[in-house]
Amino acid sequence: MPHLITETTRQLADRIDFTQVFAGVHRELAGHGYAQLADLKSRLLVAEVALTGDDPEAGFVVTHLVMTNARPEPVQAAMAAVVLAHMAAAVRQAAFAGNVQVCVLHRLAAQGTYRKTVVMSPGAV
């Protein structure tokens, strides 16, 4: 169950449709067979205060790709490359005036460190 946790600056969050970007990432990862579509989880965290180096106008998009099921390193790298391509394309399309650092940190959650339950609402079937 891959989790994508993306951090970005307010300026970029206001210019990029991250729901659309996440949907494209999910479709491509599932299309390559890296994960089931329903297992992919993405979210956006917006930094209200951020500084890159000493440039308060510079932006960043950092995505943490956390995998809870073991995958060979080449597969993890391929998944990270998909995420990086989508995020970089979104930044280019946003035509942000300053420099933007785009990166993906991928890692496997250590075995035994992930717990999950699903809480169903009373009216759910």
Contacts in CASP RR format, 6 or more apart in sequence:
PFRMAT RR
TARGET T0000
AUTHOR 0000-0000-0000
METHOD contacts of the structure
MODEL  1
MPHLITETTRQLADRIDFTQVFAGVHRELAGHGYAQLADLKSRLLVAEVA
LTGDDPEAGFVVTHLVMTNARPEPVQAAMAAVVLAHMAAAVRQAAFAGNV
QVCVLHRLAAQGTYRKTVVMSPGAV
1 35 0 8 1.000
1 39 0 8 1.000
1 40 0 8 1.000
1 41 0 8 1.000
1 67 0 8 1.000
1 68 0 8 1.000
1 69 0 8 1.000
1 116 0 8 1.000
2 29 0 8 1.000
2 34 0 8 1.000
2 35 0 8 1.000
2 39 0 8 1.000
2 40 0 8 1.000
2 41 0 8 1.000
2 65 0 8 1.000
2 66 0 8 1.000
2 67 0 8 1.000
2 68 0 8 1.000
2 79 0 8 1.000
3 41 0 8 1.000
3 42 0 8 1.000
3 43 0 8 1.000
3 64 0 8 1.000
3 65 0 8 1.000
3 66 0 8 1.000
3 67 0 8 1.000
3 68 0 8 1.000
4 22 0 8 1.000
4 25 0 8 1.000
4 40 0 8 1.000
4 41 0 8 1.000
4 42 0 8 1.000
4 43 0 8 1.000
4 63 0 8 1.000
4 64 0 8 1.000
4 65 0 8 1.000
4 66 0 8 1.000
4 83 0 8 1.000
5 42 0 8 1.000
5 43 0 8 1.000
5 45 0 8 1.000
5 63 0 8 1.000
5 64 0 8 1.000
5 66 0 8 1.000
6 18 0 8 1.000
6 22 0 8 1.000
6 42 0 8 1.000
6 43 0 8 1.000
6 44 0 8 1.000
6 45 0 8 1.000
6 61 0 8 1.000
6 62 0 8 1.000
6 63 0 8 1.000
6 64 0 8 1.000
6 87 0 8 1.000
7 45 0 8 1.000
7 46 0 8 1.000
7 47 0 8 1.000
7 60 0 8 1.000
7 61 0 8 1.000
7 62 0 8 1.000
7 63 0 8 1.000
7 64 0 8 1.000
8 16 0 8 1.000
8 18 0 8 1.000
8 44 0 8 1.000
8 45 0 8 1.000
8 46 0 8 1.000
8 47 0 8 1.000
8 59 0 8 1.000
8 60 0 8 1.000
8 61 0 8 1.000
8 62 0 8 1.000
9 46 0 8 1.000
9 47 0 8 1.000
9 50 0 8 1.000
9 59 0 8 1.000
9 60 0 8 1.000
10 46 0 8 1.000
10 47 0 8 1.000
10 48 0 8 1.000
10 50 0 8 1.000
11 59 0 8 1.000
11 96 0 8 1.000
12 59 0 8 1.000
12 60 0 8 1.000
12 61 0 8 1.000
12 91 0 8 1.000
12 94 0 8 1.000
12 96 0 8 1.000
12 100 0 8 1.000
13 44 0 8 1.000
13 46 0 8 1.000
15 94 0 8 1.000
15 95 0 8 1.000
15 96 0 8 1.000
16 61 0 8 1.000
16 90 0 8 1.000
16 91 0 8 1.000
16 93 0 8 1.000
16 94 0 8 1.000
17 90 0 8 1.000
18 42 0 8 1.000
18 44 0 8 1.000
18 90 0 8 1.000
21 86 0 8 1.000
21 87 0 8 1.000
21 90 0 8 1.000
22 42 0 8 1.000
24 86 0 8 1.000
25 40 0 8 1.000
25 42 0 8 1.000
25 82 0 8 1.000
25 83 0 8 1.000
25 86 0 8 1.000
26 37 0 8 1.000
26 40 0 8 1.000
26 42 0 8 1.000
27 37 0 8 1.000
28 82 0 8 1.000
28 86 0 8 1.000
29 35 0 8 1.000
29 40 0 8 1.000
29 79 0 8 1.000
29 82 0 8 1.000
29 83 0 8 1.000
30 36 0 8 1.000
30 37 0 8 1.000
30 40 0 8 1.000
32 78 0 8 1.000
32 82 0 8 1.000
34 71 0 8 1.000
34 75 0 8 1.000
34 78 0 8 1.000
34 79 0 8 1.000
34 82 0 8 1.000
35 79 0 8 1.000
50 59 0 8 1.000
50 60 0 8 1.000
52 58 0 8 1.000
52 59 0 8 1.000
52 60 0 8 1.000
52 99 0 8 1.000
52 101 0 8 1.000
55 99 0 8 1.000
57 97 0 8 1.000
57 98 0 8 1.000
58 98 0 8 1.000
58 99 0 8 1.000
58 100 0 8 1.000
58 101 0 8 1.000
59 96 0 8 1.000
59 98 0 8 1.000
59 99 0 8 1.000
59 100 0 8 1.000
59 101 0 8 1.000
60 100 0 8 1.000
60 101 0 8 1.000
60 102 0 8 1.000
60 103 0 8 1.000
61 87 0 8 1.000
61 90 0 8 1.000
61 91 0 8 1.000
61 100 0 8 1.000
61 101 0 8 1.000
61 102 0 8 1.000
61 103 0 8 1.000
62 101 0 8 1.000
62 102 0 8 1.000
62 103 0 8 1.000
62 104 0 8 1.000
62 105 0 8 1.000
63 83 0 8 1.000
63 84 0 8 1.000
63 87 0 8 1.000
63 103 0 8 1.000
63 104 0 8 1.000
63 105 0 8 1.000
64 104 0 8 1.000
64 105 0 8 1.000
64 106 0 8 1.000
64 107 0 8 1.000
65 76 0 8 1.000
65 79 0 8 1.000
65 80 0 8 1.000
65 83 0 8 1.000
65 104 0 8 1.000
65 105 0 8 1.000
65 106 0 8 1.000
65 107 0 8 1.000
66 106 0 8 1.000
66 107 0 8 1.000
66 108 0 8 1.000
66 109 0 8 1.000
67 76 0 8 1.000
67 79 0 8 1.000
67 106 0 8 1.000
67 107 0 8 1.000
67 108 0 8 1.000
67 109 0 8 1.000
68 108 0 8 1.000
68 109 0 8 1.000
68 114 0 8 1.000
70 108 0 8 1.000
70 111 0 8 1.000
71 79 0 8 1.000
71 108 0 8 1.000
76 106 0 8 1.000
76 108 0 8 1.000
77 106 0 8 1.000
79 106 0 8 1.000
80 104 0 8 1.000
80 106 0 8 1.000
83 104 0 8 1.000
83 106 0 8 1.000
84 102 0 8 1.000
84 103 0 8 1.000
84 104 0 8 1.000
87 102 0 8 1.000
87 104 0 8 1.000
88 102 0 8 1.000
91 100 0 8 1.000
91 102 0 8 1.000
END
